[in-house]
Amino acid sequence: MRESVEADFRSFMTSRWTRLLRTAYLLAGNHHDAEDLAQTALTKAYCGWERVRRADDPDAYVWRIMINVHRDRLRGIKLREWLTSWLPERAAADGSERVVVRGALMQALGRLSPKQRAVVVLRYLEDRSETEVAALLGMGVGTVRTHSARGLRRLREDSALSENIAREVVTR
């Protein structure tokens, strides 16, 4: 019986790991924290696997666990790390501008409120519907629309992000 449950969880975990890790990276901002976040979410899901497995949407259940873990982790952070995409030397055009743009995007996402960031990541980078995002975050669809609109407006108004995107377009 126990082996069947473990095999079921292992199958679930391996089939969703890549997508879960990608979402965790977009929430956390770096690969190390993303792995910790995804592993913690899966650990919590494993501890309550019977409940998760019986849920209407086990994926949404695990994503919700991950978002809650991320939110709890942010509450405890007093000193934030600021990732930078600035390098001391300029290399020849080798596609590194995409890394710079990605860094600028991650910094811009980091400047959003946690709710706006979660909505923008789930809605536009994970390509989820408004109702899915609302269910995952435990808020109304109207609230998702509001956070989405405000988050996108702040991203559009972010001068550092705009400059990096313009530079990427020019170098292509």
C-alpha positions as a Markdown table, in Angstrom:
| # | Residue | x | y | z |
|---|---|---|---|---|
| 1 | Met | 0.0 | 0.0 | 0.0 |
| 2 | Arg | 2.7 | 2.5 | 1.1 |
| 3 | Glu | 4.8 | 1.6 | -2.0 |
| 4 | Ser | 1.8 | 2.4 | -4.2 |
| 5 | Val | 1.4 | 5.8 | -2.6 |
| 6 | Glu | 5.1 | 6.6 | -3.0 |
| 7 | Ala | 5.1 | 5.5 | -6.6 |
| 8 | Asp | 2.1 | 7.7 | -7.2 |
| 9 | Phe | 3.8 | 10.7 | -5.6 |
| 10 | Arg | 7.1 | 10.0 | -7.5 |
| 11 | Ser | 5.2 | 9.9 | -10.8 |
| 12 | Phe | 3.4 | 13.2 | -10.0 |
| 13 | Met | 6.6 | 14.9 | -8.9 |
| 14 | Thr | 8.7 | 13.9 | -11.9 |
| 15 | Ser | 6.1 | 14.9 | -14.4 |
| 16 | Arg | 5.7 | 18.4 | -12.9 |
| 17 | Trp | 9.2 | 19.2 | -11.6 |
| 18 | Thr | 10.3 | 21.3 | -14.6 |
| 19 | Arg | 7.2 | 23.5 | -14.7 |
| 20 | Leu | 7.2 | 23.8 | -10.9 |
| 21 | Leu | 10.9 | 24.8 | -10.9 |
| 22 | Arg | 10.3 | 27.4 | -13.7 |
| 23 | Thr | 7.5 | 29.0 | -11.7 |
| 24 | Ala | 9.6 | 28.9 | -8.5 |
| 25 | Tyr | 12.4 | 30.6 | -10.4 |
| 26 | Leu | 10.1 | 33.4 | -11.6 |
| 27 | Leu | 8.8 | 33.9 | -8.0 |
| 28 | Ala | 12.1 | 33.6 | -6.2 |
| 29 | Gly | 14.4 | 35.4 | -8.7 |
| 30 | Asn | 17.4 | 32.9 | -8.6 |
| 31 | His | 17.9 | 29.3 | -9.2 |
| 32 | His | 19.1 | 28.3 | -5.7 |
| 33 | Asp | 16.0 | 29.8 | -4.0 |
| 34 | Ala | 13.8 | 28.3 | -6.7 |
| 35 | Glu | 15.1 | 24.8 | -6.1 |
| 36 | Asp | 14.6 | 25.3 | -2.3 |
| 37 | Leu | 11.1 | 26.6 | -2.9 |
| 38 | Ala | 10.0 | 23.8 | -5.2 |
| 39 | Gln | 11.5 | 21.1 | -3.0 |
| 40 | Thr | 9.8 | 22.6 | 0.1 |
| 41 | Ala | 6.5 | 22.7 | -1.7 |
| 42 | Leu | 6.9 | 19.1 | -2.8 |
| 43 | Thr | 7.9 | 18.0 | 0.7 |
| 44 | Lys | 4.8 | 19.6 | 2.1 |
| 45 | Ala | 2.7 | 18.0 | -0.6 |
| 46 | Tyr | 4.3 | 14.6 | 0.2 |
| 47 | Cys | 3.4 | 14.9 | 3.9 |
| 48 | Gly | -0.2 | 15.5 | 3.0 |
| 49 | Trp | -0.2 | 13.4 | -0.2 |
| 50 | Glu | -3.5 | 11.7 | 0.5 |
| 51 | Arg | -5.2 | 15.0 | 0.8 |
| 52 | Val | -3.4 | 16.4 | -2.3 |
| 53 | Arg | -4.3 | 13.4 | -4.4 |
| 54 | Arg | -8.0 | 13.6 | -3.5 |
| 55 | Ala | -8.1 | 17.3 | -4.4 |
| 56 | Asp | -10.1 | 18.4 | -7.5 |
| 57 | Asp | -6.8 | 19.8 | -9.0 |
| 58 | Pro | -3.7 | 18.4 | -7.4 |
| 59 | Asp | -1.5 | 20.7 | -9.6 |
| 60 | Ala | -3.3 | 23.8 | -8.2 |
| 61 | Tyr | -3.0 | 22.4 | -4.7 |
| 62 | Val | 0.8 | 22.1 | -5.0 |
| 63 | Trp | 1.2 | 25.5 | -6.7 |
| 64 | Arg | -0.8 | 27.0 | -3.9 |
| 65 | Ile | 1.5 | 25.4 | -1.4 |
| 66 | Met | 4.5 | 26.8 | -3.3 |
| 67 | Ile | 3.0 | 30.3 | -3.4 |
| 68 | Asn | 2.3 | 30.2 | 0.4 |
| 69 | Val | 5.8 | 28.9 | 1.1 |
| 70 | His | 7.3 | 31.8 | -1.0 |
| 71 | Arg | 5.1 | 34.3 | 0.8 |
| 72 | Asp | 6.1 | 33.0 | 4.2 |
| 73 | Arg | 9.7 | 33.1 | 3.2 |
| 74 | Leu | 9.4 | 36.7 | 2.1 |
| 75 | Arg | 8.0 | 37.7 | 5.4 |
| 76 | Gly | 11.1 | 36.6 | 7.2 |
| 77 | Ile | 13.6 | 38.3 | 5.0 |
| 78 | Lys | 15.0 | 41.5 | 6.5 |
| 79 | Leu | 17.9 | 42.1 | 4.2 |
| 80 | Arg | 17.3 | 41.5 | 0.5 |
| 81 | Glu | 19.8 | 40.4 | -2.0 |
| 82 | Trp | 19.8 | 42.3 | -5.2 |
| 83 | Leu | 20.8 | 40.3 | -8.3 |
| 84 | Thr | 22.6 | 42.3 | -10.9 |
| 85 | Ser | 23.1 | 41.7 | -14.6 |
| 86 | Trp | 25.9 | 44.3 | -14.8 |
| 87 | Leu | 29.2 | 42.9 | -15.9 |
| 88 | Pro | 32.5 | 44.8 | -15.5 |
| 89 | Glu | 33.5 | 44.3 | -19.1 |
| 90 | Arg | 31.6 | 44.4 | -22.4 |
| 91 | Ala | 31.9 | 41.3 | -24.5 |
| 92 | Ala | 31.3 | 41.1 | -28.2 |
| 93 | Ala | 27.7 | 40.6 | -29.3 |
| 94 | Asp | 27.0 | 37.0 | -28.4 |
| 95 | Gly | 23.4 | 37.1 | -27.3 |
| 96 | Ser | 24.2 | 38.2 | -23.8 |
| 97 | Glu | 21.8 | 41.0 | -24.2 |
| 98 | Arg | 19.0 | 38.5 | -23.6 |
| 99 | Val | 20.6 | 37.7 | -20.2 |
| 100 | Val | 20.6 | 41.4 | -19.4 |
| 101 | Val | 17.0 | 41.8 | -20.5 |
| 102 | Arg | 16.1 | 38.8 | -18.4 |
| 103 | Gly | 18.0 | 40.3 | -15.4 |
| 104 | Ala | 16.1 | 43.6 | -15.9 |
| 105 | Leu | 12.8 | 41.7 | -16.0 |
| 106 | Met | 13.7 | 39.8 | -12.8 |
| 107 | Gln | 14.6 | 43.1 | -11.1 |
| 108 | Ala | 11.4 | 44.7 | -12.3 |
| 109 | Leu | 9.3 | 41.8 | -11.1 |
| 110 | Gly | 11.1 | 42.1 | -7.8 |
| 111 | Arg | 9.9 | 45.7 | -7.5 |
| 112 | Leu | 6.3 | 44.6 | -7.7 |
| 113 | Ser | 4.3 | 43.8 | -4.6 |
| 114 | Pro | 4.2 | 40.0 | -3.8 |
| 115 | Lys | 0.6 | 39.7 | -4.9 |
| 116 | Gln | 1.2 | 41.6 | -8.1 |
| 117 | Arg | 4.3 | 39.5 | -8.8 |
| 118 | Ala | 2.4 | 36.3 | -8.2 |
| 119 | Val | -0.5 | 37.4 | -10.4 |
| 120 | Val | 1.8 | 38.5 | -13.3 |
| 121 | Val | 4.0 | 35.4 | -13.1 |
| 122 | Leu | 1.0 | 33.0 | -13.0 |
| 123 | Arg | -1.1 | 34.9 | -15.5 |
| 124 | Tyr | 1.4 | 35.9 | -18.2 |
| 125 | Leu | 4.5 | 33.8 | -17.7 |
| 126 | Glu | 2.7 | 30.6 | -16.8 |
| 127 | Asp | -0.1 | 31.4 | -19.2 |
| 128 | Arg | -2.9 | 30.6 | -16.7 |
| 129 | Ser | -6.4 | 31.9 | -16.9 |
| 130 | Glu | -7.8 | 34.6 | -14.5 |
| 131 | Thr | -10.0 | 32.0 | -12.8 |
| 132 | Glu | -7.1 | 29.6 | -12.3 |
| 133 | Val | -4.9 | 32.4 | -10.9 |
| 134 | Ala | -7.8 | 33.5 | -8.6 |
| 135 | Ala | -8.2 | 29.9 | -7.4 |
| 136 | Leu | -4.5 | 29.4 | -6.8 |
| 137 | Leu | -4.1 | 32.7 | -4.9 |
| 138 | Gly | -7.5 | 32.5 | -3.0 |
| 139 | Met | -8.8 | 35.8 | -4.4 |
| 140 | Gly | -11.6 | 37.0 | -6.7 |
| 141 | Val | -11.2 | 37.3 | -10.4 |
| 142 | Gly | -11.7 | 41.0 | -10.1 |
| 143 | Thr | -8.8 | 41.2 | -7.7 |
| 144 | Val | -6.7 | 39.2 | -10.1 |
| 145 | Arg | -7.6 | 41.7 | -12.9 |
| 146 | Thr | -6.7 | 44.7 | -10.7 |
| 147 | His | -3.3 | 43.2 | -9.6 |
| 148 | Ser | -2.6 | 42.2 | -13.2 |
| 149 | Ala | -3.4 | 45.7 | -14.6 |
| 150 | Arg | -1.4 | 47.4 | -11.8 |
| 151 | Gly | 1.6 | 45.1 | -12.2 |
| 152 | Leu | 1.7 | 45.4 | -16.0 |
| 153 | Arg | 1.4 | 49.2 | -15.7 |
| 154 | Arg | 4.4 | 49.2 | -13.3 |
| 155 | Leu | 6.4 | 47.0 | -15.6 |
| 156 | Arg | 5.6 | 49.3 | -18.6 |
| 157 | Glu | 6.7 | 52.3 | -16.6 |
| 158 | Asp | 9.9 | 50.7 | -15.3 |
| 159 | Ser | 12.6 | 52.7 | -17.1 |
| 160 | Ala | 15.4 | 50.2 | -16.5 |
| 161 | Leu | 13.3 | 47.4 | -18.1 |
| 162 | Ser | 12.3 | 49.7 | -21.0 |
| 163 | Glu | 16.0 | 50.7 | -21.7 |
| 164 | Asn | 17.1 | 47.0 | -21.7 |
| 165 | Ile | 14.3 | 45.9 | -24.0 |
| 166 | Ala | 15.0 | 48.8 | -26.4 |
| 167 | Arg | 18.7 | 47.9 | -26.4 |
| 168 | Glu | 17.8 | 44.2 | -27.2 |
| 169 | Val | 15.6 | 45.3 | -30.1 |
| 170 | Val | 18.4 | 47.5 | -31.6 |
| 171 | Thr | 21.1 | 44.8 | -31.4 |
| 172 | Arg | 19.0 | 42.2 | -33.2 |
